[in-house]
């Protein structure tokens, strides 16, 4: 995997993990018993804790990226090992 390819795959994984992590721990003003701020949506979070979520996202994304890197770099899983894909044999036309 090239440097640019590795960075691109990392950021793709990072954003996917971010969207999975964002809803964790979100409490609305109704759930937390606080008054709703005028002009805010009913579903707006009271404390979104974005810095914590960004740090968690970075850690999880690194672990997932390291696994993807290992699989691709060390060829732990070849395309022929995936049963539902067609066979890719060398010399076949």
C-alpha positions in Angstrom: 0.0 0.0 0.0 1.4 3.4 -1.0 1.6 6.3 1.5 -1.2 8.2 -0.3 -3.3 5.1 -0.5 -2.8 4.3 3.2 -3.8 7.9 4.2 -6.9 7.7 2.0 -8.0 4.4 3.4 -7.3 5.7 7.0 -9.5 8.8 6.5 -12.3 6.8 4.9 -12.2 4.4 7.9 -12.0 7.4 10.2 -15.2 9.1 8.9 -17.1 5.8 8.9 -16.1 5.2 12.5 -17.0 8.8 13.4 -20.5 8.4 12.1 -20.8 5.2 14.1 -19.5 6.8 17.3 -21.4 10.2 17.2 -24.7 8.9 18.6 -23.2 7.3 21.7 -24.0 9.1 24.9 -26.1 11.8 23.3 -28.8 13.1 25.7 -31.4 15.7 24.7 -32.5 18.5 27.1 -35.7 16.5 27.7 -33.8 13.4 28.7 -31.4 15.3 31.0 -34.1 17.4 32.6 -32.8 20.7 31.5 -34.7 23.5 29.9 -34.7 23.7 26.1 -32.7 26.6 24.7 -34.9 28.8 22.7 -34.4 28.3 19.0 -32.8 24.8 19.4 -34.2 21.7 18.0 -35.9 19.3 20.4 -33.4 16.6 19.4 -30.3 18.8 19.9 -27.8 17.3 22.4 -27.1 19.0 25.6 -23.4 18.1 25.8 -22.2 16.4 22.5 -18.6 15.6 24.0 -17.1 16.0 20.5 -13.4 16.0 21.6 -13.8 12.7 23.4 -15.6 11.2 20.4 -12.9 12.4 18.1 -10.2 10.8 20.3 -12.2 7.5 20.5 -12.7 7.6 16.7 -9.0 8.1 16.1 -8.1 5.1 18.2 -10.7 2.8 16.8 -9.9 3.9 13.2 -6.2 3.2 13.7 -6.9 -0.3 14.9 -9.2 -1.0 12.0 -6.7 0.6 9.5 -3.9 -1.5 11.0 -5.9 -4.7 10.4 -6.7 -3.6 6.8 -3.1 -2.7 6.2 -1.9 -6.1 7.6 -4.4 -8.0 5.4 -3.4 -6.1 2.3 0.3 -5.8 2.9 1.0 -9.4 4.0 -1.6 -10.9 1.8 -3.4 -12.7 4.7 -6.5 -13.1 2.6 -6.2 -13.5 -1.1 -9.1 -12.9 -3.5 -9.2 -16.7 -4.3 -9.9 -17.3 -0.6 -13.2 -15.5 -0.7 -15.8 -18.2 -1.7 -18.4 -16.1 -3.5 -15.9 -14.3 -5.9 -14.9 -15.8 -9.2 -11.5 -17.4 -9.4 -8.6 -15.3 -10.5 -6.0 -17.7 -11.9 -2.8 -16.6 -13.5 -2.6 -17.1 -17.2 -6.4 -17.4 -17.7 -7.9 -15.4 -20.5 
